[in-house]
Amino acid sequence: MPKRTTQRFVRFLKYVKKWFEEDRRRIKNLQTELENARKDRDAAVGHNHAIEALLEGAKSKIFGLERENEFLKQERERTLRLEHELHLMREEAHRDHLTKLYNRRGKDVQFDRVRSILARMFGNKRGQALREHEGLAPLPKQNESNLVRIRIGKAHAEMAVIRIDLDNFKVVNDTHGHAAGDGVLMAFAENLRKTFIRDQDILCRDGGDEFVVILPNTLPGQAGPLCERLQAYMRSDDRFTFSDGLQVTASVGIAEVLYEHEDSLREALHKADQALYASKQNGKDQVSVSAA
């Protein structure tokens, strides 16, 4: 073979060798990329499995929380029912079974609540001391929603306390029986509610034929006409007149209150008692207002 041809053949072999080496590097790089791709795929699959496991765990937790929430909802409804039943039981304990007005115990509770609210309005320390002294729980807003609107002047609040005694009631019981007496009491309670119609008015049967009315937000001179209206209702109501001519009427004593200190309401009750005594002495079926 000529020398020149041999040189060309050697150069060709070198070129072929170089080409094969480059292909080998490309193949190796492709294999490396393929291996990396497989690793990435396996990592992604593992990551997806982890995500799926997390999702399953989250679903389980959500299911558990939903069950717990349903349980708490049922417990809350049960608690509300029990609280409502307890409220009804307390309300029933504070109500006169015949007239459905506050009984003596209910009157004392409402009376102390008004005192506590007023004392708190005129000084938190004094109101707190009053509640602690009388064993009263702190008053939530919903319980005093009708009472906290008591009109306050510069140094006092205006209210009225009314004492009422039914005239000739004992004669009705002795002559016509206790059933007739109960009918009179229920009729009187009906007329009482018809006269004092505000939610904040506190109507009480204080035992027997004695009644107490506490009127927040009542200016001087306002309680008297209301009591006269009550007496007019009674005169026009046949349930207070009996076949033998016996007539049940109401003697009323009013004390108008300027709440200035903790004993103002107690003093008002005493003054209302004195005014009631004056009405009885003046011939019954009267309205008397205590002097301020």
C-alpha positions as CSV (number, residue, x, y, z in Angstrom):
1,M,0.0,0.0,0.0
2,P,1.4,3.4,-0.9
3,K,2.5,5.6,2.0
4,R,0.1,8.3,1.2
5,T,-2.9,5.9,1.3
6,T,-1.6,4.5,4.5
7,Q,-1.6,7.9,6.1
8,R,-5.1,8.6,5.0
9,F,-6.3,5.3,6.4
10,V,-4.6,6.1,9.7
11,R,-6.3,9.5,9.9
12,F,-9.7,7.8,9.0
13,L,-9.2,5.3,11.9
14,K,-8.4,8.1,14.3
15,Y,-11.5,10.0,13.2
16,V,-13.6,6.8,13.6
17,K,-12.1,6.2,17.0
18,K,-12.8,9.8,18.1
19,W,-16.4,9.4,16.8
20,F,-16.9,6.2,18.8
21,E,-15.5,7.8,21.9
22,E,-17.9,10.8,21.6
23,D,-20.8,8.4,21.1
24,R,-19.7,6.5,24.1
25,R,-19.6,9.7,26.2
26,R,-23.1,10.7,24.8
27,I,-24.4,7.2,25.7
28,K,-22.8,7.4,29.2
29,N,-24.3,10.9,29.7
30,L,-27.7,9.6,28.5
31,Q,-27.4,6.7,30.9
32,T,-26.6,9.1,33.7
33,E,-29.5,11.3,32.8
34,L,-31.8,8.3,32.6
35,E,-30.6,7.1,36.0
36,N,-31.2,10.5,37.5
37,A,-34.6,10.6,35.9
38,R,-35.4,7.2,37.4
39,K,-34.2,8.5,40.8
40,D,-36.4,11.6,40.4
41,R,-39.3,9.4,39.4
42,D,-38.8,7.2,42.4
43,A,-38.5,10.2,44.7
44,A,-41.6,11.7,43.2
45,V,-43.5,8.5,43.7
46,G,-42.2,8.4,47.3
47,H,-43.2,12.0,47.8
48,N,-46.7,11.3,46.3
49,H,-47.0,8.4,48.7
50,A,-46.0,10.7,51.6
51,I,-48.6,13.2,50.4
52,E,-51.2,10.6,50.1
53,A,-50.4,9.4,53.6
54,L,-50.6,12.9,54.9
55,L,-53.9,13.4,53.1
56,E,-55.2,10.2,54.7
57,G,-54.1,11.3,58.1
58,A,-55.7,14.7,57.6
59,K,-58.9,13.1,56.4
60,S,-58.9,10.9,59.6
61,K,-58.3,14.0,61.8
62,I,-61.1,15.9,60.0
63,F,-63.4,12.9,60.5
64,G,-62.4,12.8,64.2
65,L,-62.9,16.6,64.6
66,E,-66.3,16.4,62.9
67,R,-67.4,13.7,65.3
68,E,-66.0,15.7,68.2
69,N,-67.8,18.8,66.9
70,E,-71.0,16.8,66.6
71,F,-70.6,15.6,70.2
72,L,-69.9,19.1,71.4
73,K,-72.9,20.4,69.6
74,Q,-75.1,17.7,71.2
75,E,-73.6,18.5,74.6
76,R,-74.2,22.2,74.1
77,E,-77.8,21.6,73.1
78,R,-78.1,19.4,76.2
79,T,-76.5,22.1,78.4
80,L,-78.9,24.7,77.0
81,R,-81.9,22.5,77.6
82,L,-80.7,21.9,81.2
83,E,-80.1,25.6,81.7
84,H,-83.6,26.3,80.4
85,E,-85.1,23.7,82.6
86,L,-83.2,25.1,85.6
87,H,-84.3,28.6,84.7
88,L,-87.9,27.3,84.5
89,M,-87.5,25.6,87.9
90,R,-86.1,28.7,89.5
91,E,-88.8,30.8,87.9
92,E,-91.5,28.4,89.1
93,A,-89.9,28.5,92.6
94,H,-90.2,32.3,92.6
95,R,-93.8,32.4,91.2
96,D,-97.0,32.1,93.1
97,H,-98.8,29.0,91.7
98,L,-102.2,30.7,91.8
99,T,-101.7,34.2,90.4
100,K,-98.4,33.5,88.5
101,L,-97.0,36.7,90.0
102,Y,-93.7,36.7,91.9
103,N,-94.2,35.2,95.4
104,R,-92.5,36.5,98.5
105,R,-89.2,34.8,97.7
106,G,-89.4,36.1,94.1
107,K,-90.1,39.5,95.4
108,D,-87.1,39.5,97.6
109,V,-84.8,38.3,94.8
110,Q,-86.1,40.9,92.4
111,F,-86.0,43.6,95.1
112,D,-82.3,42.7,95.9
113,R,-81.5,42.6,92.1
114,V,-82.8,46.2,91.7
115,R,-80.9,47.3,94.7
116,S,-77.7,45.7,93.4
117,I,-78.1,47.2,90.0
118,L,-78.7,50.6,91.4
119,A,-75.9,50.3,93.9
120,R,-73.6,49.3,91.1
121,M,-74.7,52.3,89.0
122,F,-73.9,54.6,91.9
123,G,-70.6,53.0,92.8
124,N,-69.1,49.7,91.8
125,K,-67.5,49.0,95.2
126,R,-70.8,49.7,97.0
127,G,-72.7,47.5,94.5
128,Q,-70.1,44.7,94.8
129,A,-70.2,44.8,98.6
130,L,-74.0,44.6,98.5
131,R,-74.0,41.6,96.3
132,E,-71.4,39.8,98.4
133,H,-73.3,40.7,101.6
134,E,-76.6,39.3,100.2
135,G,-75.0,36.3,98.4
136,L,-76.1,37.5,95.0
137,A,-74.2,36.3,91.9
138,P,-72.9,38.9,89.5
139,L,-75.7,40.0,87.3
140,P,-75.4,39.1,83.6
141,K,-76.6,41.7,81.2
142,Q,-79.6,39.7,79.9
143,N,-81.0,39.5,83.4
144,E,-80.9,43.2,83.9
145,S,-81.8,44.3,80.4
146,N,-85.2,45.7,81.6
147,L,-83.8,47.2,84.8
148,V,-80.6,48.9,83.8
149,R,-82.6,51.4,81.8
150,I,-83.6,53.0,85.1
151,R,-83.6,56.7,84.6
152,I,-80.8,58.3,86.6
153,G,-80.7,62.0,87.6
154,K,-77.6,63.7,88.8
155,A,-77.5,61.8,92.1
156,H,-80.6,59.6,92.2
157,A,-82.9,57.3,90.3
158,E,-86.7,57.7,90.2
159,M,-88.9,54.7,91.1
160,A,-92.2,53.9,92.9
161,V,-93.0,51.2,95.4
162,I,-96.6,50.2,95.8
163,R,-98.3,48.2,98.6
164,I,-101.8,46.9,97.9
165,D,-104.3,45.1,100.2
166,L,-107.6,43.7,99.1
167,D,-110.5,45.0,101.1
168,N,-113.1,42.4,102.4
169,F,-111.1,39.5,101.1
170,K,-111.2,37.6,104.4
171,V,-115.0,38.0,104.4
172,V,-115.1,36.4,100.9
173,N,-113.1,33.4,102.2
174,D,-115.2,33.1,105.3
175,T,-118.6,33.5,103.5
176,H,-118.2,32.1,100.1
177,G,-115.3,29.7,100.6
178,H,-111.7,29.5,99.5
179,A,-112.5,28.7,95.9
180,A,-114.2,32.0,95.6
181,G,-111.2,33.7,97.3
182,D,-108.9,32.1,94.8
183,G,-111.0,33.4,92.0
184,V,-110.7,36.9,93.4
185,L,-106.9,36.6,93.6
186,M,-106.6,35.4,90.0
187,A,-109.0,38.1,88.8
188,F,-107.0,40.7,90.7
189,A,-103.7,39.4,89.2
190,E,-105.2,39.7,85.8
191,N,-106.2,43.3,86.4
192,L,-102.8,44.0,87.9
193,R,-101.1,42.9,84.7
194,K,-103.5,44.9,82.6
195,T,-102.6,48.0,84.6
196,F,-98.8,47.7,84.9
197,I,-97.9,46.5,81.4
198,R,-94.1,47.3,81.1
199,D,-91.6,44.5,81.1
200,Q,-89.6,46.2,83.8
201,D,-92.5,46.4,86.2
202,I,-92.2,43.9,89.1
203,L,-95.5,42.5,90.2
204,C,-95.6,40.4,93.4
205,R,-98.0,38.6,95.7
206,D,-96.6,39.1,99.1
207,G,-98.8,36.5,100.8
208,G,-102.6,36.3,101.4
209,D,-104.3,39.3,99.9
210,E,-101.2,41.5,100.0
211,F,-99.4,42.6,96.9
212,V,-96.3,44.7,96.1
213,V,-95.5,46.5,92.8
214,I,-92.0,48.0,92.1
215,L,-92.0,50.5,89.2
216,P,-88.6,51.5,87.9
217,N,-88.4,54.6,85.7
218,T,-91.4,56.2,87.3
219,L,-91.6,59.9,87.9
220,P,-93.3,61.4,90.9
221,G,-97.1,61.5,90.3
222,Q,-97.2,58.7,87.7
223,A,-98.0,55.8,90.0
224,G,-101.1,57.3,91.5
225,P,-103.2,57.5,88.3
226,L,-102.1,53.9,87.5
227,C,-103.4,52.7,90.8
228,E,-106.7,54.6,90.4
229,R,-107.0,52.9,87.0
230,L,-106.5,49.5,88.7
231,Q,-109.3,50.4,91.1
232,A,-111.6,51.4,88.3
233,Y,-110.9,48.1,86.5
234,M,-111.9,46.3,89.7
235,R,-115.2,48.2,90.1
236,S,-116.2,47.4,86.6
237,D,-115.3,43.7,86.9
238,D,-118.2,41.5,88.1
239,R,-115.8,39.0,89.6
240,F,-115.2,41.3,92.6
241,T,-118.9,41.7,93.3
242,F,-121.0,38.9,95.0
243,S,-124.7,38.2,95.1
244,D,-125.0,39.3,98.8
245,G,-123.6,42.7,97.8
246,L,-120.1,42.1,99.1
247,Q,-117.6,44.1,97.1
248,V,-113.9,43.5,97.0
249,T,-111.8,46.6,96.5
250,A,-108.2,47.6,96.8
251,S,-106.5,49.9,99.3
252,V,-103.2,51.2,98.0
253,G,-100.1,52.9,99.5
254,I,-97.5,54.5,97.3
255,A,-93.9,55.5,98.1
256,E,-92.1,57.5,95.4
257,V,-88.4,56.7,95.5
258,L,-85.3,58.8,94.8
259,Y,-82.7,56.2,95.0
260,E,-79.7,57.9,96.8
261,H,-78.3,55.1,99.0
262,E,-78.7,51.4,99.6
263,D,-81.5,51.7,102.1
264,S,-83.7,53.9,99.9
265,L,-85.8,50.9,98.7
266,R,-86.2,49.5,102.2
267,E,-87.3,52.9,103.4
268,A,-89.7,53.1,100.5
269,L,-91.3,49.8,101.5
270,H,-91.8,51.1,105.0
271,K,-93.3,54.4,103.7
272,A,-95.6,52.4,101.3
273,D,-96.8,50.4,104.3
274,Q,-97.6,53.6,106.2
275,A,-99.5,55.0,103.1
276,L,-101.4,51.7,102.9
277,Y,-102.4,52.0,106.5
278,A,-103.6,55.5,105.8
279,S,-105.8,54.2,102.9
280,K,-107.3,51.6,105.2
281,Q,-108.0,54.2,107.9
282,N,-109.6,56.5,105.4
283,G,-112.4,54.1,104.5
284,K,-110.6,51.6,102.2
285,D,-110.6,51.6,98.4
286,Q,-108.3,54.6,98.6
287,V,-104.9,55.5,97.1
288,S,-102.5,57.3,99.5
289,V,-99.1,58.6,98.6
290,S,-96.4,58.8,101.3
291,A,-94.8,62.1,101.9
292,A,-91.3,62.3,100.5
